[in-house]
Amino acid sequence: MQVVSLADSGPGTLRECIEAMGPRVCIFRVSGLIRFTGLPPRIRHPFITIAGQSAPGAGITLAHGGGEVGRTPLVIKDTNDVIVRHIRVRNDRIGDRRGSEDSITIEKSSHVIIDHVSASWARDELVNGYDTNNFITVSNSIFSWGIPKHDKCALLASNPGRAQHLSFMGNLCAHSGDRNPDINFPPGSCVEVLNNVFYNAQSEFAEVWETYGGTPVAIIGNSFIAGPDTQDDAVGIIRQRIASKGPARVYLADNQFIGDFPQRDPALQEITLTQPDCSLTISPSSPTGAYNKVLGSAGAFPRDSLDRQVVNEVRSRTGRIMRRPGNIPTIPSTRAAADTDRDGMPDKWERANGSNVDFPDAWEDADGDGVANLDAWLEERHLQVIGSAKSPAGA
């Protein structure tokens, strides 16, 4: 489905694609800011890909309208098989219900991938996992500037209900007071926190909770870095035993701590494992290698001035937690490349790759490599926008 309008609702809008039923890919033929002037849509129907990398020019930013419609702009609820890539979410206006104002909420859903997303200025969590989720991946994203008094980066589980699989890897959390991240899962879960960068937490960095019987988690190859707001008693990795219903199981390896603050809660020692409870989904790199990769390629691309700013502040160990939201950078409107058959792929790319510009063949496989034409273009476009490949023809 082609998104050709930046309006809140109506034909050709992102809302129309989100609320449609059946397998679908939201392909953007426009760039700019989509502000939901009504209550933001919820992703409820499964098998959807929101392909932000398909947008021309400077990409897509989502925001709510503030006031009574100022709710979480990106909500995934009661669904499955969802992919969101290269989308920015900026909560630049104040809603009237702080507890309903994350940037991203994932609730009662499974098989969800949030990848190369950027989020800022939430007054609740920047990314929030709630209820009985499973097989959730949050990767290669930038979460910056949670707004006090509830400035939180990532609540990975709240009221989880049952064991879950969750991967949080390759992300940057910067300028949020605590929950960097908050990890609270029941026994039998497989949770991995791998190769992230956590910068300028105020009171806590990573928190391992035991409210649901004790989280099993592997925390590997991360960087915990003090900034101007980091208190002397902020802890890099802390064991939270409030209302504990059983000990957590924690595997720690190859994490680096930069700055003058306690690295590990001594209470972790009695629950630390010699090997992870679950097999890892990736082979973690060193924290230094991960630091360079995250600062070089995390977040939605093309990067806007906010993401460039926060990355520069991590590098220079500067910047502060914001007290109020800032301004969304202007995104110029850019014309998309010609797509005669409206199958989501530019004509020039189709001609260069053996596809038919006069027949919608998104799900055919022109080169016989086992990858559908549209999937091949989207991955090539992803690589192009992050600067890791030569520009695909017509992108």
C-alpha positions as CSV (number, residue, x, y, z in Angstrom):
1,M,0.0,0.0,0.0
2,Q,1.4,3.3,-1.0
3,V,1.4,6.2,1.4
4,V,1.1,9.4,-0.7
5,S,-0.3,11.8,1.9
6,L,1.1,13.2,5.2
7,A,-2.4,13.8,6.4
8,D,-3.7,12.2,9.6
9,S,-6.4,10.1,7.8
10,G,-8.0,9.4,4.5
11,P,-7.0,7.7,1.3
12,G,-3.3,7.2,0.8
13,T,-2.4,7.9,4.4
14,L,-0.3,5.9,6.9
15,R,-3.4,5.5,9.0
16,E,-5.2,3.8,6.1
17,C,-2.3,1.3,5.7
18,I,-2.1,0.6,9.4
19,E,-5.8,0.0,9.7
20,A,-6.1,-2.2,6.6
21,M,-6.4,-5.9,7.0
22,G,-4.2,-8.7,5.5
23,P,-0.5,-8.8,4.7
24,R,0.7,-5.4,3.6
25,V,3.8,-3.2,3.3
26,C,3.5,0.6,3.9
27,I,5.6,2.1,1.1
28,F,6.1,5.9,1.4
29,R,5.9,8.1,-1.7
30,V,6.3,11.2,0.4
31,S,8.7,12.5,3.0
32,G,7.9,14.7,6.0
33,L,6.0,14.9,9.3
34,I,2.9,12.9,9.9
35,R,1.1,14.5,12.8
36,F,-1.9,12.6,14.2
37,T,-4.5,15.3,14.9
38,G,-6.9,12.6,16.1
39,L,-6.0,9.7,18.4
40,P,-3.1,7.9,16.8
41,P,-3.9,4.7,15.0
42,R,-3.1,1.4,16.6
43,I,-1.4,-1.5,14.8
44,R,-3.9,-4.3,15.5
45,H,-4.1,-6.3,12.3
46,P,-1.1,-8.6,11.7
47,F,1.4,-9.0,8.9
48,I,2.4,-5.4,8.4
49,T,5.7,-3.8,7.5
50,I,6.1,-0.1,7.9
51,A,9.1,0.5,5.6
52,G,10.3,4.0,6.4
53,Q,13.4,3.4,4.3
54,S,11.2,3.6,1.2
55,A,10.5,7.3,1.8
56,P,12.3,9.7,-0.5
57,G,14.5,12.4,0.8
58,A,14.8,12.9,4.6
59,G,12.2,10.3,5.6
60,I,9.3,10.1,7.9
61,T,8.6,11.5,11.4
62,L,5.5,10.7,13.5
63,A,4.1,12.9,16.2
64,H,0.8,13.3,18.1
65,G,-1.4,16.4,18.3
66,G,-1.0,17.1,22.0
67,G,-3.8,17.7,24.5
68,E,-6.6,15.1,24.6
69,V,-5.2,13.3,21.5
70,G,-1.7,13.4,22.8
71,R,-1.2,9.6,23.1
72,T,1.6,7.3,22.1
73,P,2.2,7.9,18.3
74,L,3.3,4.3,17.6
75,V,1.2,1.5,19.3
76,I,1.4,-2.2,18.4
77,K,-1.4,-4.0,20.3
78,D,-3.1,-7.4,20.2
79,T,-1.3,-8.5,17.0
80,N,1.6,-10.3,15.5
81,D,4.2,-10.2,12.7
82,V,5.0,-6.5,12.7
83,I,8.1,-4.8,11.3
84,V,8.8,-1.1,11.7
85,R,12.0,0.3,10.2
86,H,13.5,3.8,9.7
87,I,10.7,5.8,11.4
88,R,11.2,8.7,13.8
89,V,8.8,9.3,16.7
90,R,9.0,12.8,18.3
91,N,6.6,13.6,21.1
92,D,7.0,17.4,20.7
93,R,3.7,18.4,22.3
94,I,2.3,17.7,25.7
95,G,-0.6,15.3,26.0
96,D,-3.1,15.4,28.8
97,R,-2.4,11.8,30.1
98,R,1.3,11.3,30.9
99,G,0.8,7.6,31.5
100,S,-0.4,7.1,27.9
101,E,2.4,9.0,26.3
102,D,5.2,6.6,25.4
103,S,6.9,7.1,22.0
104,I,6.5,3.4,21.2
105,T,4.3,0.8,23.0
106,I,4.2,-2.9,22.3
107,E,1.3,-4.7,24.1
108,K,0.0,-8.2,23.9
109,S,1.9,-8.9,20.6
110,S,4.3,-11.3,19.2
111,H,7.0,-11.5,16.5
112,V,7.6,-7.7,16.4
113,I,10.7,-6.1,15.1
114,I,11.5,-2.4,15.8
115,D,14.7,-1.6,13.9
116,H,16.5,1.6,13.0
117,V,13.8,3.7,14.8
118,S,14.5,7.0,16.6
119,A,12.3,8.2,19.5
120,S,12.5,11.3,21.7
121,W,10.6,13.4,24.3
122,A,8.2,10.8,25.7
123,R,6.8,11.6,29.1
124,D,6.4,7.9,30.0
125,E,8.8,5.4,28.4
126,L,10.5,6.0,25.1
127,V,9.8,2.3,24.3
128,N,7.5,0.2,26.5
129,G,6.8,-3.5,26.4
130,Y,3.5,-4.3,28.2
131,D,1.6,-7.5,29.1
132,T,2.1,-10.9,27.3
133,N,4.4,-10.1,24.4
134,N,6.7,-12.7,22.9
135,F,9.5,-12.7,20.4
136,I,10.2,-9.0,20.4
137,T,13.3,-7.5,18.9
138,V,14.3,-3.8,19.5
139,S,17.5,-3.1,17.6
140,N,19.7,-0.5,16.1
141,S,17.6,2.4,17.4
142,I,18.1,5.7,19.2
143,F,16.1,6.5,22.3
144,S,16.9,10.0,23.6
145,W,15.7,12.7,26.0
146,G,12.9,11.2,28.0
147,I,11.0,14.1,29.7
148,P,11.1,14.3,33.5
149,K,9.6,13.5,36.0
150,H,9.3,10.1,34.3
151,D,12.2,10.2,31.9
152,K,12.7,6.5,31.1
153,C,14.4,4.9,28.2
154,A,13.1,1.3,28.0
155,L,10.6,-0.7,30.0
156,L,11.2,-4.0,28.5
157,A,8.4,-5.8,30.4
158,S,5.5,-4.7,32.5
159,N,2.9,-7.2,33.8
160,P,4.4,-9.8,31.4
161,G,2.0,-12.6,32.4
162,R,4.1,-15.4,31.0
163,A,7.7,-16.3,29.8
164,Q,8.8,-14.2,26.9
165,H,11.7,-13.9,24.4
166,L,13.1,-10.4,24.0
167,S,16.2,-9.0,22.3
168,F,17.4,-5.5,23.0
169,M,20.5,-4.9,21.0
170,G,22.6,-2.3,19.2
171,N,20.6,0.6,20.6
172,L,21.5,4.0,22.1
173,C,19.7,5.2,25.2
174,A,20.8,8.7,26.0
175,H,19.6,11.4,28.5
176,S,17.0,9.5,30.4
177,G,17.0,9.3,34.2
178,D,16.6,5.5,34.6
179,R,15.2,2.3,33.1
180,N,18.3,2.1,30.8
181,P,16.8,-0.5,30.4
182,D,14.3,-1.9,33.0
183,I,14.3,-5.7,32.8
184,N,11.5,-7.6,34.6
185,F,10.4,-11.0,33.2
186,P,9.2,-14.3,34.7
187,P,11.3,-17.5,34.9
188,G,11.6,-19.4,31.6
189,S,12.0,-16.2,29.6
190,C,15.0,-15.6,27.3
191,V,16.1,-12.0,27.5
192,E,19.2,-10.6,26.0
193,V,20.7,-7.0,26.3
194,L,23.5,-7.0,23.8
195,N,25.9,-4.4,22.4
196,N,24.0,-1.3,23.5
197,V,25.3,2.1,24.5
198,F,23.7,3.7,27.6
199,Y,24.7,7.4,28.2
200,N,23.9,10.0,30.9
201,A,21.5,8.1,33.1
202,Q,20.8,10.1,36.2
203,S,19.8,7.6,38.9
204,E,20.1,4.2,37.4
205,F,21.4,2.5,34.3
206,A,20.3,-1.2,33.8
207,E,17.8,-2.5,36.4
208,V,17.2,-6.3,36.8
209,W,13.9,-6.9,38.6
210,E,12.4,-9.9,40.4
211,T,8.7,-8.9,40.7
212,Y,7.6,-11.8,38.5
213,G,9.8,-14.5,39.9
214,G,13.2,-13.5,38.7
215,T,14.4,-12.4,35.3
216,P,16.8,-14.6,33.3
217,V,18.9,-12.2,31.3
218,A,22.2,-12.0,29.4
219,I,23.8,-8.6,29.5
220,I,26.8,-8.6,27.2
221,G,29.1,-6.2,25.3
222,N,27.3,-3.0,26.5
223,S,28.8,0.5,27.3
224,F,27.5,2.3,30.4
225,I,28.8,5.9,30.2
226,A,28.4,8.7,32.7
227,G,27.3,12.1,31.5
228,P,26.7,15.5,33.1
229,D,23.5,14.4,34.8
230,T,24.8,11.0,36.2
231,Q,24.8,11.0,39.9
232,D,27.7,9.6,41.9
233,D,25.6,6.8,43.3
234,A,24.0,5.8,40.0
235,V,24.6,2.1,39.4
236,G,25.6,0.5,36.1
237,I,23.7,-2.7,36.6
238,I,21.5,-3.0,39.7
239,R,19.5,-5.8,41.2
240,Q,16.0,-4.5,42.2
241,R,14.5,-6.8,44.9
242,I,11.4,-4.7,45.7
243,A,8.5,-7.2,45.9
244,S,10.8,-10.0,44.8
245,K,9.1,-13.3,44.1
246,G,12.4,-15.2,43.4
247,P,16.0,-14.5,42.4
248,A,16.9,-13.3,38.9
249,R,19.4,-15.2,36.8
250,V,22.0,-12.9,35.3
251,Y,24.8,-13.6,32.9
252,L,27.3,-10.7,32.6
253,A,30.2,-10.5,30.1
254,D,32.4,-7.9,28.5
255,N,30.6,-4.8,29.6
256,Q,32.4,-1.5,29.9
257,F,31.8,1.2,32.4
258,I,33.1,4.7,31.7
259,G,32.9,7.3,34.5
260,D,33.0,7.6,38.2
261,F,29.9,5.6,39.4
262,P,29.4,2.1,40.9
263,Q,29.6,-0.5,38.1
264,R,27.7,-3.5,39.5
265,D,25.4,-3.9,42.5
266,P,27.2,-6.3,44.9
267,A,23.9,-8.2,45.2
268,L,24.3,-9.4,41.7
269,Q,27.1,-11.7,42.7
270,E,24.8,-14.4,44.2
271,I,22.6,-14.6,41.1
272,T,25.3,-14.3,38.4
273,L,25.6,-17.3,36.0
274,T,28.6,-18.8,34.4
275,Q,26.8,-19.1,31.0
276,P,23.6,-17.7,29.6
277,D,20.3,-19.5,30.3
278,C,19.4,-19.3,26.6
279,S,21.3,-19.4,23.3
280,L,22.0,-15.9,22.0
281,T,20.5,-14.7,18.7
282,I,23.8,-13.0,17.6
283,S,27.5,-13.3,18.5
284,P,28.1,-10.1,20.5
285,S,31.0,-7.9,19.5
286,S,33.3,-6.1,21.9
287,P,31.8,-3.1,23.7
288,T,34.2,-0.8,21.8
289,G,33.2,-2.3,18.5
290,A,29.5,-2.0,19.4
291,Y,30.0,1.6,20.6
292,N,31.4,2.6,17.3
293,K,28.7,0.7,15.3
294,V,25.9,2.1,17.4
295,L,27.1,5.7,17.1
296,G,27.7,5.2,13.4
297,S,24.6,3.5,12.3
298,A,21.8,3.3,14.9
299,G,18.5,5.2,14.5
300,A,16.3,6.1,11.6
301,F,18.1,7.2,8.4
302,P,18.7,9.7,7.0
303,R,19.6,11.0,10.4
304,D,17.9,14.3,11.4
305,S,19.6,17.0,13.4
306,L,18.4,15.6,16.7
307,D,20.0,12.2,16.2
308,R,23.2,13.9,15.0
309,Q,23.1,16.0,18.1
310,V,22.7,13.2,20.5
311,V,25.4,11.1,18.9
312,N,27.8,14.0,19.0
313,E,26.9,14.5,22.7
314,V,27.7,10.9,23.5
315,R,31.1,11.2,21.7
316,S,31.9,14.5,23.5
317,R,30.4,13.4,26.9
318,T,28.2,16.5,26.8
319,G,24.4,17.3,26.7
320,R,21.8,17.2,29.4
321,I,18.4,15.7,30.2
322,M,15.7,18.0,28.7
323,R,13.0,19.4,30.9
324,R,10.6,20.0,28.0
325,P,10.2,18.7,24.4
326,G,12.1,20.5,21.7
327,N,11.2,21.3,18.1
328,I,11.0,18.8,15.3
329,P,13.4,19.5,12.5
330,T,11.8,20.6,9.3
331,I,11.7,17.8,6.8
332,P,11.6,19.0,3.2
333,S,9.1,17.4,0.8
334,T,10.9,15.3,-1.8
335,R,9.4,13.7,-5.0
336,A,9.6,9.9,-5.1
337,A,11.1,8.2,-8.1
338,A,8.7,7.0,-10.9
339,D,6.9,3.8,-10.2
340,T,4.7,3.1,-13.2
341,D,3.0,-0.1,-12.0
342,R,2.7,1.1,-8.4
343,D,4.3,-2.1,-7.0
344,G,6.5,-0.2,-4.6
345,M,9.7,-0.4,-6.6
346,P,11.1,2.5,-8.6
347,D,11.1,1.9,-12.4
348,K,14.8,2.5,-12.7
349,W,15.6,-0.2,-10.1
350,E,13.2,-2.6,-11.8
351,R,14.9,-2.2,-15.1
352,A,18.3,-2.6,-13.6
353,N,17.2,-5.8,-11.8
354,G,15.2,-7.7,-14.4
355,S,11.7,-6.8,-13.0
356,N,8.8,-5.6,-15.1
357,V,8.0,-1.9,-14.8
358,D,4.5,-2.4,-16.4
359,F,3.3,-5.3,-14.2
360,P,3.1,-5.3,-10.4
361,D,5.6,-8.1,-9.6
362,A,6.6,-7.1,-6.0
363,W,6.4,-10.7,-4.8
364,E,8.0,-12.3,-7.8
365,D,11.7,-13.2,-7.8
366,A,13.3,-11.8,-10.9
367,D,16.9,-12.9,-10.2
368,G,16.0,-16.3,-8.7
369,D,17.9,-15.7,-5.5
370,G,15.0,-16.7,-3.2
371,V,14.2,-13.1,-2.2
372,A,11.1,-11.4,-3.4
373,N,11.7,-8.3,-5.6
374,L,10.2,-5.8,-3.1
375,D,12.1,-7.3,-0.2
376,A,15.3,-7.1,-2.3
377,W,14.7,-3.4,-3.0
378,L,13.8,-2.5,0.6
379,E,17.0,-4.1,1.9
380,E,19.1,-2.4,-0.8
381,R,17.3,0.9,0.0
382,H,18.0,0.3,3.8
383,L,21.7,-0.1,3.0
384,Q,21.7,3.0,0.8
385,V,20.1,5.3,3.4
386,I,22.6,4.2,6.1
387,G,25.5,4.7,3.7
388,S,26.6,1.1,3.6
389,A,26.0,0.4,-0.1
390,K,26.1,2.2,-3.4
391,S,22.9,4.0,-4.1
392,P,20.4,1.6,-5.8
393,A,19.2,2.8,-9.1
394,G,16.2,5.0,-8.7
395,A,16.3,5.2,-4.9
